Amino acid sequence: MPENVELIMRFHPVGGEDVSVLSEDFGGEKEALETIAHLMDERRSLLLTRARYDREAGENGVVVNLANVVSVRVSMKDSATTGQYL
């Protein structure tokens, strides 16, 4: 089983500010996008067990309510111009 990579996930909610989370819960961008898309289609929440908010030192468990999210950017680099949108 390949080792998971650190991904930057930027969630764009219907209202309010974007939320950026770093996570090592997935093996790559494609896997993360497929999982998020599947959960959005089923109107379920995303559970991340190895996540950090905006470069915090410690890892946390995070539950993201995808019902209020209009788009998600997943990238291995922290940049406004890189990454794949869902």
C-alpha positions in Angstrom: 0.0 0.0 0.0 1.5 3.4 -1.0 2.2 6.0 1.6 -0.3 8.8 1.7 0.7 12.3 0.6 0.0 15.6 2.2 -2.7 17.4 0.2 -4.1 20.9 0.6 -7.8 21.0 0.4 -9.6 24.3 0.1 -13.3 24.2 0.7 -15.5 27.0 -0.8 -18.7 27.2 1.2 -22.0 28.8 0.0 -21.5 31.6 2.5 -18.5 32.7 4.5 -14.7 32.4 3.9 -12.8 29.5 2.4 -11.5 26.9 4.7 -8.0 25.4 4.0 -7.1 22.0 5.5 -3.9 19.9 5.0 -4.6 16.2 5.1 -2.7 12.9 4.8 -5.9 10.8 4.5 -5.5 10.1 0.7 -2.8 8.6 -1.6 -3.2 11.4 -4.2 -5.3 14.2 -5.7 -7.4 11.8 -7.8 -8.4 9.6 -4.9 -9.3 12.6 -2.8 -11.5 14.1 -5.6 -13.3 10.9 -6.3 -14.0 10.4 -2.6 -15.3 13.9 -2.1 -17.4 13.8 -5.3 -19.0 10.5 -4.1 -19.8 11.9 -0.7 -21.2 15.1 -2.2 -23.5 13.0 -4.4 -24.7 11.0 -1.4 -25.1 14.2 0.7 -22.7 12.8 3.3 -19.9 14.5 5.3 -16.2 14.1 4.7 -14.3 12.6 7.6 -10.5 13.3 7.8 -8.5 11.6 10.5 -5.1 13.2 9.8 -5.8 16.8 9.1 -4.4 20.2 10.1 -6.0 23.7 9.7 -3.8 26.2 7.9 -0.4 24.8 8.9 -1.2 24.2 12.5 1.4 21.9 14.2 -0.9 19.2 15.5 -3.1 16.8 13.5 -6.8 16.6 14.3 -9.8 14.7 13.2 -12.1 16.9 11.0 -15.6 16.4 9.8 -16.6 18.6 6.8 -20.3 19.1 6.1 -20.3 19.0 2.3 -23.9 20.1 2.1 -22.8 23.8 2.3 -19.8 23.4 0.0 -20.0 24.7 -3.6 -16.5 23.7 -4.7 -13.3 22.0 -3.4 -9.7 22.5 -4.6 -7.3 19.7 -4.0 -3.6 20.2 -4.6 -0.1 19.0 -3.5 1.1 22.7 -3.6 -0.3 25.6 -1.7 -1.0 28.1 -4.4 -4.1 30.0 -5.7 -3.4 28.9 -9.2 -2.7 25.1 -8.8 -4.8 22.1 -8.0 -7.8 20.4 -9.3 -11.3 21.7 -8.7 -14.3 19.6 -8.0 
